[in-house]
Every structure is written in structure tokens, then in C-alpha cells.
Amino acid sequence: ENDAVVDTSHDSAQFQSRRTRAEEEAVVSNLVLLALIHRKRSQDNNPNNNIADDTVLDKILNRIGDTLNEKWFGNHEFTDAPTQSPATGARKIVNGDASIVAVLPSRDQMQSLYADSEIPLSADTLIVPGSFNPPHSGHVALANAAVSALRRLRQIELRPIWGGGDSSDGDTTPLNNYSRYSSLASFSSTSSSNVLQNMWSTVDRREEDQNAPTVLFEMSVTNADKPPIDPAEVERRINLFLKLPESEMPKDWGVLLTNAPLFSKKASVLNSVIKDEATLGTRKMTFVIGTDTMVRIINPKYYDNSKENMIAALIEMQQKGVHFIVGGRLEQRQDDGPKTFVSGEEEINELPQHVQQMFTLLGEDDFRVDISSTELRKEMDYEAKLNL
């Protein structure tokens, strides 16, 4: 485990003669070696032994204009970073010392490691908001379904790049109906296209794990009309994530604590820490939500009963790179009649088409988990009473 995140930057003229892939891999390998040297030096309590640095640096900074910047997280005296509990991160939010705190699984426990601008958050990340009281398999299943959906969206957006289609062909179907594109068989059947399809499928399978989108479960510690959640309660809920089966968790996941109960504020807070890097399309962050939450987001009732205000608020979020992936549910009925799956398609179809494109709706085959946090809390309370 390394204490340092090392970043290299180049003079603008340097990009006129880029390194080859082998040369770049050599640079990365030497950066890792340098970090390991620093790690070993910290363990030997000898921060002044810089003999090995010059040799490694000569191999890294081998182009005119190359520079090396090192940022050390935690204690700058070459010691392990102090452990901070989720409650510590929650108190930063409650006390107004931070707007967002990243809590990550580390050494079999959840630790508050970064806050605000320290958070190394990349674009095109999946954000799963919730109160997580408790976190359960439904949250994880929805997150994993969103990972698959985001991969499909990326493939759709890459079609014009590798010959699968032309964005100028007049097809203006919103991406929320992405399932019609989910099969590569929908593309041209020419031999060259088939070769590209097979190549893309092979690459996608091989790099599926390496390129898995980051999933961050987001919990707002503050509320719009209630007191903040007690930091001890925040920690209790977050620690429950570690009790979920590790094999079912997304490959790259963590928890975000924020002071943003409303989606408009969530977008602003996240926008302030997401790296401004190139992404496919205009998407910068994707919120993963349920149908009920989606219905509230597009309900004019929450915008002074004005549809125009609602549309304007959505467009403002869209301009910040916000996208939504929506998981459906079975309708709630009082009788014993058959229940239909509610995807939110009818509500989305009432929006202007350019706003519809903010939403990707998961079909019943993509996601359906009949589980309730309320019922789980009742079961947990019952089991606690049995153990008294």
C-alpha cells in the first residue's frame, strides 16, 4: 500500500512527440518503483536517504519539459495516515468543515480518507444516493445493473467512432430506450462490420473488470427539513456495507457523505470535485435512482407547481453533466391482483425530448429486486429483541 499519489506533467510542446506505449509503460513502472522506495524509506525511518531517487528520476524525467509532482496523503513525516472513522467524516459535514467526504473500504474497515478537493473523483462515475438504513442487496443489485447499463451507453456512444452507425442519420431516439441498442446484432451485417463487432466484444469482455465504472453510494448527512443524522448513526449504517457479500459488491466502490439533500445541490457539490477530463458525450456524473425518486424529481409540485421551473432545473443539471439511470419496481396494490412493473416510461415521455435523454430506464429483465428497507429494519429489530 503506497502513501503517495505521483503525477507527471509535460510542457505543452512535449506533446508534439508523444512517448510510445512501451515508453509510457516504462515511465509508469518507474513511478511505482519510486513510490515503493519512498514507502521502504518511511519504514526504515530514514527520509534523508535519496541515493536511489536520482537513478529512478533520470528514467522518468527523460524528456525536455518533464516535471514530477508528488502529493502525500496523511502525515507528511513518512508515517501511516491516521485512521479516521466514518463518524469523523460525518462530523466534518455537520460542523460545516466539509461539503463532501469519501469513506472507503480499507484494511477490513471503513475509513474517512478524503474531503472536498482532496477526493480523486473521476468523471463518468455512478452515484447511488440513499439513506442506507440499512444498506441491502437491492442497493447493490441496482448499482450492478447500472454498471451494465453504463457500459452499454458507452458502446452506443462509440458507434460512430468505429463504424457502427452515423449520428447524422436522423435517428433521434432518446437513450432512455437504450435496450433497442443493447445487441451488437442491430448493426450492419457487412463483413468489415462483423469483424469490428467481434473485436469490440472481445475487448469488452477482456477489459470488463479493468474498465468497470466506479460506484459511490452517497448519503446526505444533512436533511432539508430535519436535523442532521447523528455521526454515530452514520457510522453504524456505513459499517453495514462490509457485512454485504464481497463477491456481489461492485469492483470499485466507496461511500460519499455530503451536505446535499437535494439533487440540484448534489450535482453542484460533485461537479466541484470531479476531474475535468474528457468523457463520452456530455455525461459527467450518473445518479442511480428508483422510479419513485425519479417521479419526485420531475414533479412540478416541488418546483412551485411550475412545469417550466422543473424543466429549467433539469436543464441546469444537464449542463453540469448529470445523467440518471432508473431502476423500476412492482406497482403497489392493496388487493391480491397481478402487479405490473413500473419503469417510469410514461412520466418520462411527457418531458421534452432533449430532457428525456438525461434518463436511462432499466427494464424488468435488467433489474428487479423485491426488497424493502422498512421490512429489513423490522426484521433487524425483531432479531435484536430475540438476542436480548
The 8 nearest C-alpha neighbors of each residue, nearest first, counted from 0:
[[1, 2, 38, 35, 3, 34, 79, 105],
 [2, 0, 3, 38, 34, 35, 4, 37],
 [1, 3, 72, 71, 0, 38, 4, 79],
 [4, 2, 71, 1, 5, 70, 34, 72],
 [3, 5, 70, 69, 71, 6, 2, 1],
 [6, 4, 69, 3, 68, 70, 7, 30],
 [5, 7, 68, 67, 69, 4, 8, 70],
 [8, 6, 67, 66, 68, 5, 9, 65],
 [7, 9, 66, 65, 67, 6, 10, 68],
 [10, 8, 65, 64, 13, 11, 66, 7],
 [9, 11, 64, 13, 12, 65, 8, 14],
 [10, 12, 13, 14, 9, 15, 64, 8],
 [13, 11, 14, 10, 15, 9, 16, 64],
 [12, 14, 10, 15, 11, 16, 9, 64],
 [15, 13, 17, 16, 12, 11, 10, 9],
 [14, 16, 13, 12, 17, 11, 18, 10],
 [17, 15, 14, 13, 18, 12, 19, 62],
 [18, 16, 14, 15, 19, 13, 23, 20],
 [19, 17, 22, 23, 20, 16, 21, 14],
 [18, 20, 22, 21, 23, 17, 24, 16],
 [19, 21, 23, 22, 24, 18, 25, 17],
 [22, 20, 24, 19, 23, 25, 18, 26],
 [23, 21, 25, 19, 24, 20, 18, 26],
 [22, 24, 26, 20, 25, 21, 18, 19],
 [23, 25, 21, 27, 26, 22, 28, 20],
 [24, 26, 28, 22, 23, 27, 29, 21],
 [27, 25, 23, 59, 29, 24, 28, 30],
 [26, 28, 30, 24, 29, 25, 23, 31],
 [29, 27, 25, 31, 30, 26, 24, 32],
 [28, 30, 32, 26, 31, 27, 33, 25],
 [31, 29, 27, 33, 32, 28, 26, 34],
 [30, 32, 34, 28, 29, 33, 35, 27],
 [33, 31, 29, 35, 30, 34, 36, 28],
 [32, 34, 30, 36, 31, 35, 29, 37],
 [33, 35, 37, 31, 36, 32, 38, 30],
 [36, 34, 38, 32, 37, 33, 39, 31],
 [37, 35, 33, 39, 38, 34, 40, 32],
 [38, 36, 40, 34, 35, 39, 41, 33],
 [37, 39, 35, 41, 36, 40, 34, 1],
 [40, 38, 42, 36, 41, 37, 35, 43],
 [39, 41, 37, 43, 42, 38, 45, 46],
 [42, 40, 77, 44, 38, 39, 43, 37],
 [41, 43, 39, 40, 44, 38, 78, 45],
 [44, 42, 40, 45, 41, 39, 46, 38],
 [45, 43, 41, 42, 46, 40, 77, 39],
 [44, 46, 43, 40, 47, 48, 41, 42],
 [45, 47, 48, 40, 44, 41, 77, 49],
 [48, 46, 45, 49, 40, 50, 44, 41],
 [49, 47, 46, 50, 45, 40, 51, 52],
 [48, 50, 52, 51, 47, 53, 46, 40],
 [49, 51, 52, 48, 53, 54, 47, 55],
 [52, 50, 54, 49, 53, 55, 36, 48],
 [51, 53, 49, 55, 54, 50, 56, 33],
 [54, 52, 56, 55, 51, 57, 50, 49],
 [53, 55, 57, 52, 56, 51, 58, 50],
 [54, 56, 52, 58, 57, 53, 29, 59],
 [55, 57, 59, 53, 58, 54, 60, 52],
 [56, 58, 54, 55, 60, 59, 61, 53],
 [57, 59, 56, 55, 61, 60, 54, 26],
 [60, 58, 56, 26, 57, 61, 29, 55],
 [61, 59, 65, 57, 62, 56, 58, 66],
 [60, 62, 59, 58, 57, 63, 65, 56],
 [63, 61, 65, 60, 64, 13, 59, 9],
 [64, 62, 65, 61, 13, 10, 60, 9],
 [63, 65, 10, 9, 62, 66, 13, 12],
 [66, 64, 9, 60, 62, 63, 8, 10],
 [67, 65, 8, 7, 9, 64, 60, 68],
 [66, 68, 7, 6, 69, 8, 65, 5],
 [69, 67, 6, 7, 5, 70, 66, 8],
 [68, 70, 5, 6, 71, 4, 67, 3],
 [71, 69, 4, 3, 5, 72, 68, 6],
 [70, 72, 3, 2, 69, 73, 75, 4],
 [73, 71, 2, 3, 70, 74, 80, 75],
 [72, 74, 80, 75, 71, 81, 79, 2],
 [75, 73, 80, 76, 78, 77, 72, 79],
 [74, 76, 77, 73, 71, 78, 72, 80],
 [75, 77, 74, 78, 41, 46, 79, 73],
 [78, 76, 41, 75, 74, 79, 46, 38],
 [79, 77, 76, 74, 80, 41, 75, 42],
 [78, 80, 81, 74, 77, 73, 2, 82],
 [81, 79, 73, 74, 78, 82, 72, 2],
 [82, 80, 79, 83, 73, 74, 78, 112],
 [81, 83, 80, 110, 84, 111, 112, 79],
 [84, 82, 111, 110, 87, 81, 85, 112],
 [83, 85, 110, 87, 86, 111, 82, 88],
 [84, 86, 234, 88, 111, 87, 110, 89],
 [87, 85, 230, 89, 234, 84, 88, 231],
 [88, 86, 90, 84, 85, 89, 83, 91],
 [87, 89, 85, 91, 86, 90, 111, 100],
 [88, 90, 86, 92, 230, 91, 87, 85],
 [89, 91, 93, 87, 92, 88, 94, 230],
 [92, 90, 96, 88, 94, 89, 97, 93],
 [91, 93, 97, 89, 95, 90, 94, 98],
 [94, 92, 90, 95, 91, 89, 227, 221],
 [95, 93, 91, 96, 92, 90, 97, 89],
 [94, 96, 92, 93, 97, 91, 98, 90],
 [97, 95, 91, 94, 92, 98, 93, 90],
 [98, 96, 92, 91, 95, 99, 115, 114],
 [97, 99, 258, 257, 92, 115, 100, 268],
 [98, 100, 257, 115, 256, 97, 114, 255],
 [101, 99, 114, 256, 255, 113, 88, 115],
 [100, 102, 255, 113, 111, 254, 112, 114],
 [103, 101, 111, 254, 110, 112, 255, 253],
 [102, 104, 253, 109, 110, 105, 254, 101],
 [105, 103, 109, 108, 110, 107, 253, 106],
 [104, 106, 108, 107, 109, 103, 110, 102],
 [107, 105, 108, 104, 109, 110, 103, 0],
 [108, 106, 105, 104, 109, 241, 110, 238],
 [109, 107, 105, 106, 104, 110, 238, 241],
 [108, 110, 104, 103, 105, 102, 238, 85],
 [111, 109, 84, 102, 83, 103, 112, 85],
 [112, 110, 102, 83, 85, 88, 84, 101],
 [113, 111, 110, 102, 101, 103, 83, 114],
 [114, 112, 101, 118, 117, 100, 111, 115],
 [113, 115, 100, 117, 99, 118, 101, 116],
 [114, 116, 99, 117, 118, 97, 98, 100],
 [115, 117, 118, 272, 114, 271, 119, 113],
 [118, 116, 113, 114, 115, 119, 272, 72],
 [117, 119, 113, 116, 120, 114, 115, 272],
 [120, 118, 117, 121, 273, 274, 272, 116],
 [119, 121, 273, 118, 274, 272, 122, 124],
 [122, 120, 274, 273, 124, 119, 123, 276],
 [121, 123, 283, 124, 273, 274, 284, 276],
 [124, 122, 283, 284, 282, 121, 285, 125],
 [123, 125, 213, 284, 122, 212, 285, 214],
 [124, 126, 214, 285, 286, 213, 215, 284],
 [125, 127, 286, 215, 216, 287, 285, 214],
 [126, 128, 216, 287, 217, 286, 215, 125],
 [129, 127, 217, 216, 218, 126, 288, 287],
 [130, 128, 131, 218, 217, 127, 216, 219],
 [129, 131, 132, 218, 128, 219, 133, 134],
 [132, 130, 134, 133, 129, 236, 218, 135],
 [133, 131, 130, 134, 236, 372, 376, 373],
 [132, 134, 131, 236, 135, 372, 376, 239],
 [135, 133, 131, 132, 240, 138, 239, 236],
 [136, 134, 137, 138, 133, 139, 243, 372],
 [135, 137, 139, 138, 140, 134, 243, 370],
 [138, 136, 140, 139, 135, 368, 141, 370],
 [139, 137, 141, 136, 140, 135, 142, 134],
 [138, 140, 136, 142, 137, 141, 143, 248],
 [141, 139, 137, 143, 142, 138, 136, 144],
 [140, 142, 144, 138, 139, 143, 137, 145],
 [143, 141, 139, 145, 140, 144, 138, 146],
 [142, 144, 146, 140, 145, 141, 139, 249],
 [145, 143, 141, 147, 146, 142, 140, 366],
 [144, 146, 148, 142, 143, 147, 149, 141],
 [145, 147, 143, 149, 144, 148, 212, 142],
 [148, 146, 150, 144, 145, 149, 151, 143],
 [149, 147, 145, 151, 150, 146, 152, 144],
 [150, 148, 152, 146, 151, 147, 145, 153],
 [149, 151, 153, 147, 148, 152, 146, 154],
 [152, 150, 154, 148, 149, 153, 155, 147],
 [151, 153, 149, 155, 154, 150, 148, 156],
 [152, 154, 156, 150, 151, 155, 157, 149],
 [153, 155, 151, 157, 152, 156, 150, 158],
 [156, 154, 152, 158, 153, 157, 151, 180],
 [155, 157, 153, 154, 158, 152, 279, 280],
 [156, 158, 154, 160, 155, 159, 153, 161],
 [157, 159, 163, 160, 155, 164, 156, 161],
 [160, 158, 164, 165, 162, 157, 161, 163],
 [161, 159, 157, 158, 162, 163, 156, 164],
 [160, 162, 158, 159, 163, 157, 195, 164],
 [163, 161, 159, 164, 160, 158, 192, 165],
 [164, 162, 158, 159, 161, 186, 187, 192],
 [163, 165, 159, 158, 162, 166, 186, 168],
 [164, 166, 159, 167, 168, 163, 158, 162],
 [165, 167, 168, 159, 164, 170, 169, 158],
 [166, 168, 165, 169, 170, 164, 171, 159],
 [169, 167, 165, 166, 170, 164, 171, 159],
 [168, 170, 167, 171, 166, 165, 172, 164],
 [171, 169, 168, 172, 166, 167, 165, 173],
 [172, 170, 169, 173, 166, 168, 352, 174],
 [171, 173, 170, 174, 176, 175, 352, 356],
 [174, 172, 356, 175, 176, 171, 355, 352],
 [173, 175, 177, 176, 356, 359, 172, 358],
 [359, 174, 176, 358, 177, 360, 173, 356],
 [177, 175, 174, 178, 173, 179, 359, 360],
 [176, 178, 174, 175, 179, 180, 181, 359],
 [179, 177, 181, 180, 176, 362, 182, 175],
 [178, 180, 177, 181, 176, 182, 185, 174],
 [181, 179, 178, 177, 182, 185, 155, 183],
 [180, 182, 178, 179, 151, 177, 183, 155],
 [183, 181, 184, 180, 185, 179, 178, 186],
 [182, 184, 185, 186, 181, 196, 180, 200],
 [183, 185, 182, 186, 187, 188, 196, 181],
 [184, 186, 183, 182, 180, 187, 179, 181],
 [187, 185, 184, 183, 163, 188, 164, 192],
 [186, 188, 189, 192, 185, 163, 193, 184],
 [187, 189, 193, 192, 190, 186, 184, 191],
 [190, 188, 192, 191, 187, 193, 194, 186],
 [189, 191, 193, 192, 194, 188, 187, 195],
 [192, 190, 194, 193, 189, 195, 188, 196],
 [191, 193, 195, 189, 194, 190, 196, 187],
 [194, 192, 196, 190, 195, 191, 197, 188],
 [193, 195, 191, 197, 192, 196, 198, 190],
 [194, 196, 198, 192, 193, 197, 199, 191],
 [197, 195, 193, 199, 194, 198, 192, 200],
 [198, 196, 200, 194, 199, 195, 201, 193],
 [197, 199, 195, 201, 196, 200, 194, 202],
 [198, 200, 202, 196, 201, 197, 195, 203],
 [201, 199, 203, 197, 198, 202, 196, 204],
 [200, 202, 198, 204, 203, 199, 197, 205],
 [203, 201, 205, 199, 204, 200, 206, 198],
 [202, 204, 200, 206, 201, 207, 205, 199],
 [203, 205, 207, 201, 202, 206, 200, 208],
 [206, 204, 202, 203, 207, 201, 208, 209],
 [207, 205, 209, 203, 208, 204, 210, 202],
 [206, 208, 204, 203, 210, 209, 205, 211],
 [207, 209, 211, 210, 206, 250, 205, 204],
 [208, 210, 206, 207, 211, 205, 250, 212],
 [209, 211, 208, 207, 206, 212, 203, 213],
 [210, 212, 208, 209, 207, 213, 250, 146],
 [213, 211, 124, 210, 146, 214, 125, 251],
 [212, 214, 251, 124, 252, 125, 211, 215],
 [215, 213, 252, 125, 126, 251, 212, 124],
 [216, 214, 253, 126, 254, 252, 217, 127],
 [215, 217, 127, 254, 128, 126, 255, 253],
 [218, 216, 128, 255, 127, 254, 256, 215],
 [217, 219, 256, 129, 130, 128, 220, 255],
 [218, 220, 257, 258, 221, 260, 259, 256],
 [221, 219, 228, 227, 258, 257, 218, 256],
 [220, 222, 227, 258, 219, 260, 228, 226],
 [223, 221, 225, 260, 224, 227, 226, 220],
 [222, 224, 225, 260, 221, 261, 226, 259],
 [223, 225, 222, 226, 221, 227, 260, 261],
 [226, 224, 222, 223, 227, 221, 228, 220],
 [227, 225, 222, 228, 221, 224, 223, 229],
 [228, 226, 221, 220, 222, 229, 225, 93],
 [227, 229, 220, 230, 221, 226, 233, 232],
 [228, 230, 232, 231, 227, 233, 89, 220],
 [231, 229, 86, 233, 89, 232, 90, 234],
 [232, 230, 234, 233, 229, 86, 235, 85],
 [231, 233, 235, 229, 234, 230, 236, 228],
 [234, 232, 230, 236, 231, 235, 237, 229],
 [233, 235, 85, 86, 237, 231, 232, 236],
 [236, 234, 232, 238, 233, 237, 231, 239],
 [237, 235, 239, 233, 234, 238, 133, 132],
 [236, 238, 234, 239, 235, 240, 233, 85],
 [239, 237, 240, 235, 236, 241, 234, 109],
 [238, 240, 242, 241, 237, 236, 235, 134],
 [241, 239, 238, 242, 243, 237, 134, 236],
 [240, 242, 239, 243, 238, 108, 245, 107],
 [241, 243, 239, 240, 244, 238, 245, 134],
 [242, 244, 241, 240, 245, 239, 135, 136],
 [245, 243, 246, 247, 242, 248, 241, 136],
 [244, 246, 248, 247, 243, 241, 242, 249],
 [245, 247, 244, 248, 249, 243, 250, 139],
 [248, 246, 245, 244, 249, 139, 243, 140],
 [247, 249, 245, 246, 139, 250, 244, 243],
 [250, 248, 251, 252, 143, 247, 214, 142],
 [249, 251, 248, 252, 211, 208, 213, 214],
 [252, 250, 213, 249, 214, 253, 212, 211],
 [253, 251, 214, 215, 213, 249, 250, 254],
 [252, 254, 103, 215, 102, 216, 104, 214],
 [255, 253, 216, 102, 215, 217, 101, 103],
 [254, 256, 217, 101, 100, 102, 216, 218],
 [255, 257, 100, 218, 99, 219, 217, 220],
 [258, 256, 99, 219, 259, 98, 220, 218],
 [257, 259, 221, 219, 98, 220, 92, 260],
 [258, 260, 265, 264, 257, 261, 219, 221],
 [259, 261, 219, 222, 223, 221, 258, 262],
 [262, 260, 264, 263, 259, 265, 223, 222],
 [263, 261, 265, 264, 266, 260, 259, 296],
 [262, 264, 266, 261, 265, 267, 316, 312],
 [263, 265, 267, 259, 266, 262, 261, 268],
 [264, 266, 262, 259, 268, 267, 263, 269],
 [267, 265, 264, 263, 269, 268, 270, 262],
 [266, 268, 264, 270, 265, 269, 271, 263],
 [269, 267, 265, 271, 270, 266, 264, 98],
 [270, 268, 266, 271, 272, 267, 265, 273],
 [269, 271, 267, 273, 268, 272, 266, 319],
 [270, 272, 269, 268, 273, 267, 116, 115],
 [273, 271, 269, 270, 116, 274, 120, 115],
 [274, 272, 120, 270, 121, 122, 271, 269],
 [273, 275, 121, 276, 122, 120, 272, 119],
 [274, 276, 273, 277, 122, 121, 283, 272],
 [277, 275, 274, 278, 122, 121, 273, 283],
 [276, 278, 275, 279, 122, 280, 281, 283],
 [279, 277, 280, 276, 282, 281, 123, 283],
 [280, 278, 281, 282, 156, 153, 277, 157],
 [279, 281, 282, 278, 156, 283, 153, 277],
 [280, 282, 320, 279, 283, 278, 318, 321],
 [281, 283, 320, 280, 284, 321, 322, 123],
 [282, 284, 320, 123, 122, 321, 281, 278],
 [285, 283, 123, 321, 124, 282, 320, 322],
 [286, 284, 322, 125, 323, 321, 126, 124],
 [285, 287, 126, 323, 127, 125, 288, 322],
 [286, 288, 127, 324, 323, 126, 325, 285],
 [289, 287, 325, 286, 326, 292, 324, 127],
 [290, 288, 326, 325, 292, 291, 327, 293],
 [289, 291, 293, 327, 292, 343, 326, 325],
 [292, 290, 294, 293, 289, 295, 288, 327],
 [293, 291, 295, 294, 290, 289, 296, 288],
 [292, 294, 290, 296, 295, 291, 289, 297],
 [293, 295, 291, 292, 297, 296, 298, 290],
 [296, 294, 298, 292, 293, 297, 291, 301],
 [295, 297, 293, 294, 298, 292, 301, 262],
 [298, 296, 294, 295, 299, 293, 309, 310],
 [297, 299, 295, 300, 296, 294, 301, 309],
 [300, 298, 304, 306, 302, 305, 301, 309],
 [301, 299, 304, 298, 302, 303, 305, 295],
 [300, 302, 299, 303, 298, 304, 295, 296],
 [301, 303, 299, 304, 300, 309, 305, 308],
 [302, 304, 305, 301, 300, 299, 308, 306],
 [305, 303, 300, 299, 302, 301, 306, 298],
 [306, 304, 299, 308, 307, 303, 302, 309],
 [307, 305, 309, 299, 308, 310, 304, 302],
 [306, 308, 310, 305, 309, 311, 299, 302],
 [309, 307, 311, 305, 306, 310, 302, 312],
 [308, 310, 306, 312, 307, 311, 302, 299],
 [309, 311, 313, 307, 312, 308, 314, 306],
 [310, 312, 308, 314, 309, 313, 307, 315],
 [313, 311, 315, 309, 310, 314, 308, 316],
 [314, 312, 316, 310, 315, 311, 317, 309],
 [313, 315, 317, 311, 316, 312, 310, 318],
 [314, 316, 312, 318, 313, 317, 311, 319],
 [317, 315, 319, 313, 318, 314, 321, 312],
 [318, 316, 314, 321, 320, 319, 315, 313],
 [317, 319, 315, 320, 316, 314, 321, 281],
 [320, 318, 316, 317, 321, 315, 270, 266],
 [319, 321, 283, 282, 317, 318, 281, 284],
 [322, 320, 317, 284, 316, 319, 285, 282],
 [321, 323, 285, 357, 358, 284, 286, 282],
 [324, 322, 358, 286, 285, 287, 357, 359],
 [323, 325, 359, 287, 358, 360, 286, 288],
 [326, 324, 360, 288, 289, 361, 287, 290],
 [325, 327, 289, 361, 290, 288, 366, 360],
 [328, 326, 342, 290, 341, 289, 325, 361],
 [329, 327, 341, 340, 367, 330, 342, 326],
 [330, 328, 340, 339, 341, 338, 331, 327],
 [331, 329, 338, 339, 341, 340, 332, 328],
 [330, 332, 329, 333, 338, 328, 339, 334],
 [333, 331, 334, 330, 338, 335, 336, 337],
 [332, 334, 335, 331, 336, 330, 338, 337],
 [335, 333, 332, 336, 337, 331, 338, 330],
 [336, 334, 337, 333, 332, 338, 331, 330],
 [335, 337, 334, 338, 332, 333, 339, 331],
 [338, 336, 339, 335, 332, 334, 330, 329],
 [339, 337, 330, 329, 336, 340, 332, 331],
 [338, 340, 329, 330, 341, 337, 328, 331],
 [339, 341, 329, 328, 330, 342, 338, 327],
 [342, 340, 328, 327, 329, 343, 330, 339],
 [341, 343, 327, 344, 290, 340, 360, 362],
 [344, 342, 346, 345, 290, 341, 347, 327],
 [343, 345, 347, 346, 342, 348, 360, 341],
 [346, 344, 348, 347, 343, 349, 342, 341],
 [345, 347, 343, 344, 348, 349, 294, 350],
 [348, 346, 344, 349, 350, 345, 355, 343],
 [347, 349, 345, 350, 346, 344, 355, 351],
 [350, 348, 347, 346, 351, 345, 355, 352],
 [349, 351, 348, 347, 355, 352, 354, 346],
 [352, 350, 354, 353, 355, 349, 348, 310],
 [351, 353, 355, 354, 350, 356, 173, 348],
 [352, 354, 355, 356, 351, 357, 173, 350],
 [355, 353, 356, 352, 351, 357, 350, 314],
 [356, 354, 352, 357, 353, 358, 350, 347],
 [355, 357, 173, 354, 358, 174, 353, 175],
 [356, 358, 322, 355, 354, 323, 317, 359],
 [359, 357, 323, 175, 356, 355, 324, 322],
 [175, 358, 360, 324, 325, 323, 174, 361],
 [359, 361, 325, 175, 324, 358, 362, 326],
 [362, 360, 326, 365, 325, 366, 359, 327],
 [361, 363, 365, 364, 360, 366, 342, 327],
 [362, 364, 366, 365, 367, 361, 340, 327],
 [363, 365, 362, 366, 367, 361, 144, 178],
 [366, 364, 362, 363, 361, 144, 367, 326],
 [367, 365, 363, 364, 144, 361, 326, 362],
 [366, 368, 363, 328, 369, 327, 365, 364],
 [369, 367, 137, 370, 366, 140, 328, 141],
 [370, 368, 367, 371, 328, 329, 137, 366],
 [369, 371, 368, 137, 372, 374, 375, 136],
 [370, 372, 374, 373, 375, 369, 137, 376],
 [373, 371, 375, 374, 376, 133, 132, 370],
 [372, 374, 376, 371, 375, 377, 132, 378],
 [373, 375, 377, 371, 376, 372, 378, 370],
 [374, 376, 372, 378, 377, 373, 379, 371],
 [377, 375, 379, 373, 378, 374, 380, 372],
 [376, 378, 374, 380, 375, 379, 381, 373],
 [377, 379, 381, 375, 376, 380, 382, 374],
 [378, 380, 376, 382, 381, 377, 383, 375],
 [381, 379, 383, 377, 378, 382, 376, 384],
 [380, 382, 378, 384, 379, 383, 377, 385],
 [383, 381, 385, 379, 384, 380, 378, 386],
 [384, 382, 380, 386, 385, 381, 379, 387],
 [383, 385, 381, 387, 386, 382, 380, 379],
 [386, 384, 382, 383, 387, 381, 380, 379],
 [385, 387, 383, 384, 382, 381, 380, 379],
 [386, 384, 385, 383, 382, 381, 380, 379]]
